[in-house]
Amino acid sequence: MKVALIGAGLIGQSIAHLLRETGDFEVVAFDRDTAALALLDEQGIETRRVDSADTAALRQALQGFDALVNALPYYLAINVASAAKAARVHYFDLTEDVRATHAIRAIADDSQQAFMPQCGLAPGFIGIVAHDLAKRLDDVREVKMRVGALPEFPTNALKYNLTWSIDGLINEYCQPCEAIRDGRTQWVQPLEGVEHFSLDGTEYEAFNTSGGLGTLCETLAGKVETLDYKSVRYPGHRDLMKFLLDDLRMSTDRDGLKAMLKRAVPSTAQDVVLIFVTVTGMRRGQLVQDVFTRKIFAKDVCGVPMSAIQITTAGAICAELDLFREGVLPQSGFIRQEQVPLDAFLSNRFGRLYEGESVVQATRRLAAA
């Protein structure tokens, strides 16, 4: 399969290495950043300089490709998806933006090509897990999805380091969040719904952030009483971010907030990704709770050092592209994350990157309500 990889940043570079190593994908990386492309050139990966914001130029550059993998920031997703449709190539991306996903769904209408957004960690893998656990119950009461991309060794007041797109992070903290409460889909505010929990002896907090549910609110509408997604951080992070965004009104100055974070918060490759999903409901007359958790740490993959967020994000989209290539997924139209079978994902050569520490996939019986 000939794949056009749009975006040569850290995640894009990880995707290129993973796909190239299999020998089943011919990868060409597109970007307007010559320095980023040079890093891939050094690794023997073909590159082309293309302005991804120029839809016409991108459409022309896509001629002869089978699929497009979009690793650009969320605000470019609609333009890139439009170019993919015009060039008649299949489309996969990592966007967490709700508006962009709705637009891509409209683009996919009546298309002979496949359009599959939200192929990363959250949204993405987290929705595949939650949907699979929910299907195992006769009646679903509650689905809780929690994900954190955290520094292993937090040292600053935020107890946080930059591990992925700053644009995506700010968008998650500022946009309204979908949820289901009392069986009704509604919007809730970001940074609200704070909760605290302990896992493996470490204390965490979690709060509402946008986009992590993907299309699950629609898929599980009428089938679940409570459904929500929250980002996991170390205690104290949320209060400081709320101070910045609300009290100092930085939510109205995203460019200023981005510059501030880039200037003051260092990036790190020594990170850990925490995945924690619980689904509660009835099975054969018993109230049960199914739990799925993973901890994934930075390590070398294909001889290249990768952070945990690179491993999980790049691994997820590569697994779904691979499953598509094998015919496991629908071959046209809009594809939801919850259409991916969890067993097929985890047994895939890229999905096996999700084999992390503290693995639990168990059922506990609860006292009947």
Number of C-alpha atoms within 10 A of each C-alpha: 14 14 23 26 24 24 24 27 21 18 23 25 23 24 26 26 20 21 21 17 10 12 10 12 16 17 24 19 26 26 21 16 15 14 12 19 22 15 15 20 14 9 11 11 18 16 21 17 13 18 15 22 14 12 18 15 13 22 20 13 17 20 14 13 19 18 25 28 29 28 26 22 18 22 15 15 25 19 17 25 30 20 25 30 20 16 22 21 24 26 29 27 25 26 29 27 23 21 14 20 22 14 14 23 18 13 18 23 14 10 15 14 22 24 28 27 30 30 29 28 27 29 26 27 28 24 28 22 26 25 21 17 22 22 11 14 20 14 18 25 20 21 24 16 23 21 23 22 26 24 23 17 13 15 10 11 10 17 17 22 23 18 22 19 15 16 15 17 16 19 21 21 23 20 20 19 24 26 20 23 16 13 17 14 18 13 13 19 16 22 24 15 13 15 13 13 12 9 11 6 7 8 12 17 19 24 21 28 28 31 26 31 27 27 20 22 20 12 13 19 15 14 16 23 19 22 26 23 27 27 25 28 23 19 16 13 17 22 13 13 16 19 12 14 20 13 11 12 13 19 19 12 11 16 13 12 19 15 11 12 16 13 9 10 15 12 15 17 20 19 26 21 25 24 23 20 21 19 28 25 22 18 15 9 10 15 19 20 22 21 19 19 20 20 18 23 24 19 17 10 14 13 8 11 14 23 26 26 27 26 27 26 24 30 28 29 28 25 25 26 26 22 21 16 15 9 10 16 18 17 15 17 20 21 19 22 25 20 14 23 16 19 12 14 22 17 14 18 15 24 25 14 19 22 13 14 12 13 14 12 12 10 14 11 13 13 8 9 5
